[in-house]
Amino acid sequence: MADVPPNLASAKPGDGEDYDLDTSALAALDKFRAEKAAEEAQLLRFTQSSSFASSSTASRRTKKKSAKQEKKLTPEEEAAEEAKAEAALLAEIEAIADLERLNGVAPDSSDSMLANIASRLQTDDDDAKPEGSEAGKSLDVDTFRKTFGESWQLSQFWYSSKFVHELSQLIFRLVSNQSTIPSDPDSIANLFGSARVAFLCCPTAWVGFVHEYPSLTTQSFVFEVDKRFHALSKTSFVYYNLHEPEKFPASLAASFDVIVADPPFLNVDTQSKVAQTAKMLAKPDAKFLLCTGESIAEEARRMYGEPPLEKLDLVVEHHGLANAFGIWGRI
């Protein structure tokens, strides 16, 4: 601290008397400030050091996680992951059912979202059903919509039951060449023959089709990235990542009579990859149905070979989607 000038130390303003200024308090204040500054500097160094250590640890963890993610799962590990996903889904369904019971919703009432849902999940582990018991047992579209939430990240928007009903009838007529659709399962199965239908990225359409025509369940396949739907069928569900358009079981190539596609994103890249998969799955004379937005339709309808797909009269209905949609086909 600098020395106090004599004229300031000996002069007191206002009364002209001489006095000595006590500088000990100022010295103590300066010492306190210096110690405080040293503490703050030490704290800053500690914080920076901790931050660096944390970021280093996080970086190592990220690298470890990335390495773990890059590790290819064995068939046993994949099966275990699928079992976990199915168990999580069933646990979620049971939790919702418990909530309904707590709120006094009767399990067999029309207000129940998940009435007897566990017994209605279509899995291939089920025992053979008695003759005539299939109708009405598979998941209907409205229950599906209430059970499975839409993922905006996956651009999931479920169809209305009305549109799925009309689409299912169109698919049946395309294969059977019949204007009148019979009501009994045997006649439906006979008219449809061994034809197979692939549903690409449109699980609502698949659910509605097998609900309307239970006898055709084993001939209908859904190709989806969302593994929740594996709980509905262990054989009809095909894991499908559109970023790997050629990656699906080889046994399914060129084996489908009707392909229904609804690419999740309205851009050329997504549309072209789904179209590539559709053409690989199709038999030479297969029928194509494309549900997509008006904004990309002119380009997308030309991705399925010649002649380009034509606009159909069906009105595509979603719940909670404002984009103008339509359906195009070569039928």
N, C-alpha and C positions, 0 to 999 in steps of 0.2 A: 504494500500500500504506500502511496506517495506521502511525503511529509506535508503537514499542514502549514501553509505560509504563515509567517509571524503576524502579519497584519490581520489575518482572519482569526488566528488563535487568540489574540489579545483584545480584539474589538468586539463589543456586544452592541448590536444595532438598537438604536432608540434611546439609550440612557447614557452613552459615552463613557461608561465605566469599563475598566480592564478586567478580564477574567481568563482563565486557562480552560480550553476545550478538552474534555475527557475523550480521548480517541480509543479507549479500550473496547467500547461497545461497537464501534465501526470495525475494529480488527476482528472481533468475534463474529460479526455479521459476514465479513469477507471469508473467514475460515469456514463458516457454515455453508456459504454458497459454493466454495471450492469442493467441500466434501460432498455436497448434493450433486454437483456436476460430475464428480468422479463416480458416484453411485449410478447415475443415469447412464454414463458411458459404459460402465461394467454391465449394467442391465441390457443395454443395447447390444453389446458384444455377445452376451449370453443368448438373447433372443435370436440374433442372426445365426449363431451357431446351432441352436435348436432347430430353427427353420431349415437350415441346410441339412441337418441330420434327418429331419422328418421327410424332406423331399427326397433325400437319398434312399431312405427306407421305402418310401412310397414308390420310387422308381424301381427299386429292386423287386418290390411286391408286384408291380405292374408287369415287369419282365417275367417274373415267375408265373403270373396269371396268364400272360400271353403265351408263354411256352406251354402252359397246361392246356390252354384253349386249342393250340395248334396240334396237340397230341391227338392222334386219331384214336377214336374209341374202338374197342374190340366189340364183336357182336354181342358178347355177354354184357359189356358195359352199356351198349346201346339199348339192349333189352331192359336192363336195370333202370336206365333213364326213362324209358317209355312207361315202365311200371310205376315209377315215381310220379310221372305226369298224370297217369290215370288215377292213381291213389289220391293225388291232390285234388283232381276234379271231383271225384266221388266224395271226398271230405267236404269240399265246398258245397256240393249239392245237399249233403246231409245237414250242414250248418244252416242252410237256407230253410230246409224242411223243419229243423228245430225251431227256427225263428218264427215260422208260420204257426207251429203248434203253440208257442208261447203267446202268440197274438190271437189264438182262438180260431185259426183258419182250419176248417175241417179238411183232412187229407184228400177226400173224394169230392170236394166242392169245386165249383167252377172258378172260385177265387184263388185256388191253390195253383201256384206256378209249377210246383215240382211234384204233383200228385203221382205217387208210385213211380217216380222217375227212374229209380234204380232198376226196376223190372222192365222199363221201357227202353233202356239203352241197348242198342243192337250190337251184341258181341257174338263172336263165333264160338265162344266157349259154352253158350247156352245149350241145354239139352234139346233134343229134337222136340219141336212143338207139336201138339196134337193137330190132326187135320182140321182145317178151318179156323185155327186159333191165331193165324198170322195177321189177319186183317185187323187194323186198328192198334196193333201192339207196338209198331215202330214209332219213333218220335215224330210228332207232327210239327209243322213249321212254327206255329205260334208258341208251342212249348220250347222248341229249339231256340227261338229268339229270346225268350225269357230266361232260359237256362244259360246260354252262352253269350256273354257280353261281347259287343263289337269292339275291336281294337282299332283305334284310329291310326296307330302307328303302322298297322298292317293294311290300312285303308279298307277295313271291313264294314260293309253296310248290307244288312240282311234284306232279302226280298220280302215283299208282302205275300201272304198265303194265297191271295187271289192270283197274282202273277205266276207263282210257282205251280198252281193248279193248271193254269192255261198252258204253261211251258211243258209240263209233264204230259198233257194230252197231245201237244204238238209232237213231242218226241215219239210217243207211242204210234201216232198216225204216220210219221215218217218211216217207221220200220214196218208196220203192219199193212200199210196202204189201205187201211179201213177208215171210213168216215165215222162209223158207229163203233164206240168202244164198249165191249162187253163188261159185265159186272163181276162175273165169276172168275176166280184166280186161274182155273185150268184153261179156260178159253183165252185169257190174257197171255198166259205162258205159251200156249200153242201158236197164237198169232205172232208173238214176238220172236219165237224160235230161239236160236242161240245168239242173237244179236247182243252186242255189249255197248254200254254208254259210258263215256268218260266225262267227268265234270272237273274242269280245270279252274281252280280258284273261286269256286262258287258252291260252297257247302250247303247253303240253303236250298239250292236247286236239287242237289243230291238227296238231302233229307226229305224234301217234298215228293220227289219221284218214287223213292222206295216206300214212303208212307202210302202213296196212292196206289202203287203196284207192288205189294210185298212179295209176290211170287217172282219178281225180277231183281230182288235184292242182290243176289250173288253175281248178277250180270252188270251191276252198276258200281263204278269206282269213282272215288273223289281224290283228286290230287291237290294236296294242301301243305303249306309250310307250318300251319298251326297244329301242333301235335295234340291239342285237346280233343280233336275229333277222332283220334285213334281209339278213344273210349267207346265210340259208337260202332266201330267194326274193326276187327283185327286183320281182316283180309281185304276189305273193300277200301280201306284207307291206304293211300300211297303218299309217303312223304315226298314233297315236291318243292324244291327251291328254284324259283324261276331264273336265278342267276346262274344256274347250272341246267340249262334247258334240255340237255341230252342225258341227264342222270336220272334214270328210272329203271325198273326191272326190265331186262331185255325181253322177257316173255310177253310183255305188254305191247311191244312195238308192232305196228301195223295190224292191230287186233280189234279195233273199235269201229262200230258202224255209225255211231253218232258221237260227235265231240261238242260239248258245250263249254265255252270259255268266257271268263269275265276277268280280264287282266286287272290287277288291283290299282294300277296307276295309269293315268291318262297321258303317257308319253311314248314316244316312238320306241325307245329301248325296251321298255316293259312289254309293250304290245308285240314287238317283233320276236322276243324270246318266248312268249306264250304261244304265239303262232307257230314258231319252230317246233315246239313240243307237240302241239296239236297235229301238225302234219306228219310227225314221226309216229304218232299213235294211231293214225287213221289208216283204215283199209283203202284200197285204190278208189272205191266208189262211195266213200264215207260222206255223211252229211255234216256240215259245219254250222254251228249256231254261235254267234258272237254277241255278247251283251257288253256295251261300252258307251262312253260318252260321245255326244254329238261333236265335240270339239276335236276328237282324234279319229272319228269314224271314217272319214274319207281316205285317210292313209291306212288305217287298220284293216279295212275291208279288202284291201288289195294284197294283204300279206298271206292269204290262205290259198294262193294259187289262182288259176283261171277257170272259169270267169270269176270276177270279183263278187264278193257277197252282196246280196241285195237287201234293202230295208224291208222288214216284215211289219205286219199290222199290229202285232202284240205291243201292249203298253207296259214298259218295264216300270215296276213300282218298288221303291225302297222306303225304308223308314228313316227319316232324318237326313236325307241327302237331297240337296237342292239342284245339283248338276242335271242338265238335260241328258237323259239316257234313252237308248233305243236298242233294238235287237236286229242283227243282220244275219243272213243265212244263205247257204247254197243248198237248196233242198229239192 
